[in-house]
């Protein structure tokens, strides 16, 4: 093989490598939905850009969560944990805990709790109590610094969304970003866990009308979750720790 041909081959390989490095993969959002409510996914998959990230969505009705290893965000839809019964086994609980531990962001929508049967919390690494609560249309934003731009980016959400059965008696480790029922219950709570985080909510999305009302806040939750991912430290060998968002914004 001639020197010129070798040079051309190496040039092509270098261009392919450079192209792959300059086009980071999209962030994947795994959406557990479809067993109870049919209304969430068609709205979620419209949110294709957040921060410096492009997003792709995959829906599954399989509570074993196939494909979670490829996801950056896990969205647990309306009633997928509890709806007149508890649906997760120990394996699924462990999968979710491990996902957050390794850097994933878990977002949960409303879950059913009955008077004598609070929704179970084996998938969550802190204490809180599921409570049967009637529908509420208002929430109060707290003054925690972690609230950040949750209620302003990309939509300004002024304390109105639809909530129902809720989480109450939150562990002190849960950072309350919004409360409902005059401060008694979690509206939206943040819990860092390992390298990742949970965003647990009492938002109810049982039908299309409720999803329409909650859509601005749903989009904001996706943006907030991406912000948490972009703030995670990345520690390549031989380099000082930097943030994922700083790497992405350099392209």
C-alpha positions as CSV (number, residue, x, y, z in Angstrom):
1,X,0.0,0.0,0.0
2,X,1.4,3.4,-1.0
3,X,2.2,6.1,1.6
4,X,-0.4,8.4,0.0
5,X,-3.2,5.7,0.4
6,X,-2.2,5.1,4.0
7,X,-2.4,8.8,4.7
8,X,-5.9,9.0,3.2
9,X,-7.1,6.1,5.3
10,X,-5.8,7.6,8.5
11,X,-7.3,10.9,7.6
12,X,-10.7,9.3,7.1
13,X,-10.5,7.4,10.4
14,X,-9.5,10.6,12.2
15,X,-12.5,12.5,10.7
16,X,-14.8,9.7,11.8
17,X,-13.4,9.7,15.3
18,X,-13.6,13.5,15.5
19,X,-17.2,13.4,14.3
20,X,-18.2,10.9,16.9
21,X,-16.6,12.9,19.7
22,X,-18.2,16.2,18.6
23,X,-21.7,14.7,18.5
24,X,-22.5,13.4,22.0
25,X,-25.4,11.0,22.2
26,X,-28.9,12.1,23.0
27,X,-30.1,11.7,26.6
28,X,-32.6,8.9,26.9
29,X,-35.7,9.1,29.0
30,X,-37.3,5.8,29.9
31,X,-41.0,6.3,30.6
32,X,-42.8,3.6,32.6
33,X,-46.4,4.2,31.6
34,X,-49.4,2.8,29.8
35,X,-50.6,0.3,32.4
36,X,-52.9,2.7,34.2
37,X,-52.9,6.1,32.4
38,X,-52.5,6.5,28.6
39,X,-52.2,10.3,28.6
40,X,-48.6,11.1,29.6
41,X,-46.2,9.7,27.0
42,X,-47.6,11.6,23.9
43,X,-47.0,14.9,25.8
44,X,-43.6,13.9,27.2
45,X,-42.1,13.0,23.9
46,X,-42.6,16.6,22.7
47,X,-40.0,17.8,25.1
48,X,-37.0,17.0,22.8
49,X,-34.6,19.8,24.0
50,X,-33.5,20.8,27.5
51,X,-30.4,22.7,28.4
52,X,-27.6,21.6,26.1
53,X,-29.2,18.2,25.6
54,X,-31.3,16.5,23.0
55,X,-33.8,14.0,24.5
56,X,-35.3,10.8,23.2
57,X,-38.1,8.9,24.9
58,X,-38.9,5.3,25.2
59,X,-42.1,4.0,26.7
60,X,-42.4,0.7,28.4
61,X,-45.3,-1.0,30.3
62,X,-42.9,-3.6,31.7
63,X,-42.2,-2.9,35.3
64,X,-38.9,-4.9,35.1
65,X,-37.7,-1.8,33.3
66,X,-35.9,-3.2,30.3
67,X,-33.6,-0.6,28.7
68,X,-32.9,1.3,31.9
69,X,-29.2,0.8,31.5
70,X,-29.3,3.1,28.4
71,X,-31.4,5.8,30.2
72,X,-30.4,9.0,32.0
73,X,-33.9,9.7,33.3
74,X,-36.6,7.4,34.5
75,X,-40.1,8.8,34.5
76,X,-42.5,6.7,36.5
77,X,-46.0,7.5,35.3
78,X,-49.3,7.8,37.0
79,X,-50.3,4.8,39.1
80,X,-47.4,2.6,37.9
81,X,-46.2,2.0,41.5
82,X,-49.6,1.7,43.2
83,X,-53.2,1.6,42.0
84,X,-55.4,-0.4,44.3
85,X,-52.3,-2.7,44.7
86,X,-48.5,-2.5,44.9
87,X,-46.9,-3.5,41.6
88,X,-43.1,-3.5,42.2
89,X,-41.2,-6.6,43.3
90,X,-37.8,-6.6,45.1
91,X,-36.0,-6.8,41.8
92,X,-37.6,-3.7,40.4
93,X,-37.1,-1.8,43.7
94,X,-33.4,-2.7,43.5
95,X,-33.2,-1.7,39.9
96,X,-34.6,1.8,40.6
97,X,-32.4,2.3,43.7
98,X,-29.3,1.3,41.7
99,X,-30.2,3.5,38.8
100,X,-30.3,6.6,41.0
101,X,-27.2,5.5,42.9
102,X,-25.2,5.4,39.7
103,X,-26.3,8.8,38.5
104,X,-29.8,8.5,37.1
105,X,-32.7,10.9,37.8
106,X,-36.0,9.3,38.9
107,X,-39.2,11.3,38.4
108,X,-42.4,10.0,39.9
109,X,-46.0,11.0,39.2
110,X,-49.0,10.4,41.5
111,X,-49.6,7.0,43.1
112,X,-52.7,5.7,44.6
113,X,-53.0,5.3,48.4
114,X,-56.1,4.0,50.1
115,X,-57.2,4.7,53.7
116,X,-55.9,1.5,55.0
117,X,-53.1,0.9,52.5
118,X,-50.5,3.6,52.0
119,X,-48.5,3.2,48.8
120,X,-45.3,1.2,49.5
121,X,-41.9,2.9,49.3
122,X,-39.3,0.1,48.8
123,X,-38.2,1.8,45.6
124,X,-37.3,5.0,47.5
125,X,-34.3,5.4,49.9
126,X,-36.0,7.5,52.6
127,X,-39.2,7.5,54.6
128,X,-42.5,9.1,53.5
129,X,-46.1,8.0,53.8
130,X,-48.6,7.6,51.1
131,X,-51.9,9.3,52.0
132,X,-55.4,9.3,50.4
133,X,-56.0,13.0,49.6
134,X,-58.7,14.7,47.5
135,X,-57.9,16.6,44.4
136,X,-56.0,19.9,44.8
137,X,-55.3,22.5,42.2
138,X,-52.7,24.7,44.0
139,X,-49.3,24.3,45.5
140,X,-46.9,26.5,47.4
141,X,-43.3,27.0,46.3
142,X,-40.8,26.8,49.1
143,X,-37.8,29.0,49.7
144,X,-35.2,26.2,49.5
145,X,-32.2,27.2,47.3
146,X,-32.6,23.9,45.4
147,X,-35.8,25.3,43.9
148,X,-33.7,27.1,41.4
149,X,-35.5,27.6,38.1
150,X,-37.9,24.7,38.5
151,X,-41.0,26.9,38.3
152,X,-39.7,29.4,35.7
153,X,-37.8,27.4,33.0
154,X,-39.0,27.0,30.4
155,X,-42.5,27.8,31.7
156,X,-43.6,30.2,34.4
157,X,-45.8,28.1,36.7
158,X,-47.5,30.1,39.3
159,X,-48.7,27.6,41.8
160,X,-51.3,25.8,39.8
161,X,-51.3,22.1,38.8
162,X,-53.4,19.1,39.6
163,X,-52.6,16.9,42.6
164,X,-54.4,14.0,44.3
165,X,-53.3,11.2,46.5
166,X,-50.1,12.5,48.0
167,X,-46.9,11.8,50.0
168,X,-46.8,13.1,53.5
169,X,-44.5,12.9,56.6
170,X,-41.4,13.3,54.5
171,X,-38.0,12.4,56.0
172,X,-35.8,15.4,56.8
173,X,-33.4,14.3,54.0
174,X,-36.1,15.1,51.4
175,X,-35.8,18.7,50.1
176,X,-39.2,20.2,49.7
177,X,-39.4,22.2,46.5
178,X,-43.2,22.6,46.7
179,X,-45.9,21.6,49.2
180,X,-49.6,21.1,49.0
181,X,-52.5,20.9,51.6
182,X,-51.2,23.9,53.5
183,X,-47.7,22.5,53.8
184,X,-48.7,19.1,55.0
185,X,-47.8,17.1,52.0
186,X,-45.1,16.8,49.3
187,X,-45.9,18.7,46.1
188,X,-42.5,18.1,44.7
189,X,-39.6,16.8,46.7
190,X,-35.9,16.4,45.8
191,X,-33.8,13.6,47.3
192,X,-30.1,13.2,46.2
193,X,-29.1,9.6,46.2
194,X,-25.7,8.4,45.4
195,X,-24.6,10.2,42.2
196,X,-28.2,10.7,41.1
197,X,-31.5,12.1,42.5
198,X,-35.2,11.5,43.0
199,X,-37.9,14.0,42.1
200,X,-41.0,12.6,43.8
201,X,-44.3,14.4,43.2
202,X,-48.0,14.1,44.1
203,X,-49.0,15.3,40.6
204,X,-52.0,13.4,39.2
205,X,-52.1,12.5,35.4
206,X,-55.0,10.1,35.2
207,X,-56.5,11.6,32.0
208,X,-55.8,14.0,29.2
209,X,-57.4,17.0,30.8
210,X,-55.2,16.6,33.9
211,X,-52.1,16.2,31.7
212,X,-52.9,19.4,29.8
213,X,-53.1,21.3,33.1
214,X,-49.9,19.7,34.3
215,X,-48.0,19.9,31.0
216,X,-46.0,23.1,31.8
217,X,-44.8,21.7,35.1
218,X,-44.0,18.3,33.5
219,X,-41.8,20.1,31.0
220,X,-40.1,22.1,33.7
221,X,-39.4,18.8,35.6
222,X,-37.6,17.4,32.6
223,X,-35.5,20.6,32.3
224,X,-34.7,20.5,36.0
225,X,-33.7,16.8,35.7
226,X,-31.4,17.6,32.8
227,X,-29.9,20.4,34.9
228,X,-29.1,17.9,37.7
229,X,-27.4,15.7,35.1
230,X,-25.4,18.5,33.6
231,X,-24.2,19.5,37.1
232,X,-22.9,16.0,37.9
233,X,-19.1,15.8,38.1
234,X,-17.2,13.9,35.4
235,X,-13.8,12.7,36.4
236,X,-11.8,11.5,33.3
237,X,-8.4,10.0,34.1
238,X,-5.6,12.5,34.4
239,X,-7.9,15.5,34.4
240,X,-9.4,17.6,37.1
241,X,-13.1,17.0,37.8
242,X,-15.4,19.0,35.6
243,X,-19.1,19.1,35.0
244,X,-21.0,17.2,32.3
245,X,-22.7,20.4,31.3
246,X,-19.4,22.1,30.8
247,X,-18.3,19.3,28.5
248,X,-21.5,19.4,26.4
249,X,-21.5,23.2,26.1
250,X,-18.0,23.1,24.5
251,X,-19.3,21.4,21.4
